[in-house]
């Protein structure tokens, strides 16, 4: 219970809305589940059958790199998640810099 309260407070402090609903409702873990489904559809099912666990590990690393650095996301202004995050941190770092006289 304490962890969930601290987590909720941290999200609020950072201006982030939680992506899960209340316990046992249909929205629990929705973001994780939709990402896992995308991973299975785009990689596991499309490129299988797999010869070894190592093949799956390497393909997973490649897919995660693509997902974070090359995939353009409409909700992020058609930028990759990595580009969006970099721009966000750059903007907030500059906003918090002291103004020199």
GROMACS elastic network, one bead per residue, 0.5 to 0.9 nm:
[ bonds ]
;  ai    aj funct       b0    kb
    1     4     6  0.53293   500
    1     5     6  0.64025   500
    1     6     6  0.87581   500
    2     5     6  0.51727   500
    2     6     6  0.61650   500
    2     7     6  0.84926   500
    3     6     6  0.51181   500
    3     7     6  0.59481   500
    3     8     6  0.84936   500
    4     8     6  0.59849   500
    4     9     6  0.84729   500
    5     8     6  0.51339   500
    5     9     6  0.61368   500
    5    10     6  0.85755   500
    6     9     6  0.50912   500
    6    10     6  0.61103   500
    6    11     6  0.86371   500
    7    10     6  0.50704   500
    7    11     6  0.62140   500
    7    12     6  0.86533   500
    8    11     6  0.51434   500
    8    12     6  0.62412   500
    8    13     6  0.86440   500
    8    17     6  0.88334   500
    8    18     6  0.75089   500
    9    12     6  0.51036   500
    9    13     6  0.61248   500
    9    14     6  0.86535   500
   10    13     6  0.50436   500
   10    14     6  0.62159   500
   10    15     6  0.85807   500
   10    16     6  0.84875   500
   11    14     6  0.51648   500
   11    15     6  0.61209   500
   11    17     6  0.65682   500
   11    18     6  0.69710   500
   12    16     6  0.57678   500
   12    17     6  0.69450   500
   12    18     6  0.85780   500
   13    16     6  0.76436   500
   14    17     6  0.89653   500
   18    21     6  0.78770   500
   19    27     6  0.77272   500
   19    28     6  0.80005   500
   19    29     6  0.74591   500
   19    30     6  0.71795   500
   19    31     6  0.66180   500
   20    23     6  0.85072   500
   20    25     6  0.88151   500
   20    26     6  0.88765   500
   20    27     6  0.53755   500
   20    29     6  0.57053   500
   20    30     6  0.65666   500
   20    31     6  0.77830   500
   21    24     6  0.81226   500
   21    25     6  0.63488   500
   21    26     6  0.74906   500
   21    28     6  0.53580   500
   21    29     6  0.81804   500
   21    30     6  0.87620   500
   22    25     6  0.58635   500
   22    26     6  0.86965   500
   22    27     6  0.76166   500
   22    28     6  0.68933   500
   23    26     6  0.89001   500
   23    27     6  0.87432   500
   23    28     6  0.66463   500
   24    27     6  0.80914   500
   24    28     6  0.64237   500
   25    28     6  0.58724   500
   26    29     6  0.85381   500
   26    30     6  0.77157   500
   27    30     6  0.51839   500
   27    31     6  0.84689   500
   28    31     6  0.84180   500
   28    33     6  0.89968   500
   29    32     6  0.53781   500
   29    33     6  0.60429   500
   29    34     6  0.85783   500
   30    33     6  0.51167   500
   30    34     6  0.60232   500
   30    35     6  0.85416   500
   31    34     6  0.52890   500
   31    35     6  0.62362   500
   31    36     6  0.86431   500
   32    35     6  0.51837   500
   32    36     6  0.61414   500
   32    37     6  0.86131   500
   33    36     6  0.50768   500
   33    37     6  0.61429   500
   33    38     6  0.86132   500
   34    37     6  0.50367   500
   34    38     6  0.61737   500
   34    39     6  0.86008   500
   35    38     6  0.50251   500
   35    39     6  0.61155   500
   35    40     6  0.86006   500
   36    40     6  0.61480   500
   36    41     6  0.85705   500
   37    40     6  0.51082   500
   37    41     6  0.60854   500
   37    42     6  0.84879   500
   38    41     6  0.51133   500
   38    42     6  0.58662   500
   38    43     6  0.80846   500
   39    42     6  0.53690   500
   39    43     6  0.56000   500
   39    44     6  0.67688   500
   39    45     6  0.87778   500
   39    60     6  0.84482   500
   39    63     6  0.79160   500
   39    64     6  0.88387   500
   40    43     6  0.55411   500
   40    45     6  0.57934   500
   40    46     6  0.80719   500
   41    44     6  0.63170   500
   41    45     6  0.54470   500
   41    46     6  0.64649   500
   42    45     6  0.67749   500
   42    46     6  0.58611   500
   42    47     6  0.80787   500
   42    63     6  0.87576   500
   43    46     6  0.53156   500
   43    47     6  0.56998   500
   43    48     6  0.78230   500
   43    59     6  0.77269   500
   43    60     6  0.77441   500
   43    63     6  0.72853   500
   44    47     6  0.57509   500
   44    48     6  0.57517   500
   44    49     6  0.80382   500
   44    50     6  0.82752   500
   44    56     6  0.78666   500
   44    59     6  0.87431   500
   44    60     6  0.86139   500
   45    48     6  0.54951   500
   45    49     6  0.76459   500
   46    49     6  0.85750   500
   47    50     6  0.75527   500
   48    51     6  0.82832   500
   48    56     6  0.89498   500
   50    53     6  0.75249   500
   50    55     6  0.67251   500
   50    56     6  0.67770   500
   51    54     6  0.84091   500
   51    55     6  0.66942   500
   51    56     6  0.83689   500
   52    55     6  0.52717   500
   52    56     6  0.67412   500
   52    57     6  0.88862   500
   53    56     6  0.51303   500
   53    57     6  0.62676   500
   53    58     6  0.88399   500
   54    58     6  0.62568   500
   54    59     6  0.85226   500
   55    58     6  0.53576   500
   55    59     6  0.61253   500
   55    60     6  0.84638   500
   56    59     6  0.51112   500
   56    60     6  0.59042   500
   56    61     6  0.85929   500
   57    60     6  0.50948   500
   57    61     6  0.63037   500
   57    62     6  0.87694   500
   58    61     6  0.51510   500
   58    62     6  0.63428   500
   58    63     6  0.86662   500
   59    62     6  0.50799   500
   59    63     6  0.61089   500
   59    64     6  0.86293   500
   60    63     6  0.50042   500
   60    64     6  0.61078   500
   60    65     6  0.85525   500
   61    64     6  0.52091   500
   61    65     6  0.62404   500
   61    66     6  0.86908   500
   62    65     6  0.51447   500
   62    66     6  0.62518   500
   62    67     6  0.85840   500
   63    66     6  0.50428   500
   63    67     6  0.59591   500
   63    68     6  0.85853   500
   64    68     6  0.60815   500
   64    69     6  0.82968   500
   65    68     6  0.53692   500
   65    69     6  0.57423   500
   65    70     6  0.74608   500
   66    69     6  0.53351   500
   66    71     6  0.59967   500
   67    70     6  0.61812   500
   67    71     6  0.51843   500
   67    72     6  0.85173   500
   67    80     6  0.78682   500
   67    81     6  0.78675   500
   68    71     6  0.65338   500
   68    72     6  0.89809   500
   68    80     6  0.62690   500
   68    81     6  0.52880   500
   68    82     6  0.55675   500
   68    83     6  0.86659   500
   69    72     6  0.84488   500
   69    79     6  0.89492   500
   69    80     6  0.54902   500
   69    81     6  0.64355   500
   69    82     6  0.52875   500
   69    83     6  0.71733   500
   70    79     6  0.82302   500
   70    80     6  0.56148   500
   70    81     6  0.82058   500
   70    82     6  0.82957   500
   70    83     6  0.89865   500
   71    78     6  0.86174   500
   71    79     6  0.75363   500
   71    80     6  0.52915   500
   71    81     6  0.76205   500
   72    76     6  0.79092   500
   72    77     6  0.82071   500
   72    81     6  0.76120   500
   73    76     6  0.53423   500
   73    77     6  0.67315   500
   73    79     6  0.56875   500
   73    80     6  0.59086   500
   73    81     6  0.71481   500
   74    77     6  0.53428   500
   74    79     6  0.74212   500
   75    78     6  0.69812   500
   75    79     6  0.86833   500
   76    79     6  0.57522   500
   76    80     6  0.73713   500
   76    81     6  0.72900   500
   76    84     6  0.66496   500
   77    80     6  0.87097   500
   77    84     6  0.84566   500
   79    82     6  0.81727   500
   79    83     6  0.61865   500
   79    84     6  0.62524   500
   80    83     6  0.52134   500
   80    84     6  0.61765   500
   80    85     6  0.85992   500
   81    84     6  0.50749   500
   81    85     6  0.60741   500
   81    86     6  0.85753   500
   82    85     6  0.51549   500
   82    86     6  0.61369   500
   82    87     6  0.86167   500
   83    86     6  0.51491   500
   83    87     6  0.61624   500
   83    88     6  0.85339   500
   84    87     6  0.51852   500
   84    88     6  0.60818   500
   84    89     6  0.86924   500
   85    89     6  0.61959   500
   85    90     6  0.84953   500
   86    89     6  0.52784   500
   86    90     6  0.60579   500
   86    91     6  0.85404   500
   87    90     6  0.50157   500
   87    91     6  0.60104   500
   87    92     6  0.85556   500
   88    91     6  0.52032   500
   88    92     6  0.62006   500
   88    93     6  0.85015   500
   89    92     6  0.51187   500
   89    93     6  0.58513   500
   89    94     6  0.84372   500
   90    93     6  0.51651   500
   90    94     6  0.61604   500
   90    95     6  0.85484   500
   91    94     6  0.53141   500
   91    95     6  0.61651   500
   91    96     6  0.87968   500
   92    96     6  0.62397   500
   92    97     6  0.87451   500
   93    96     6  0.52807   500
   93    97     6  0.63773   500
   94    97     6  0.52210   500
   94    98     6  0.86350   500
   95    98     6  0.83433   500
   96    99     6  0.89487   500
   97   100     6  0.89510   500
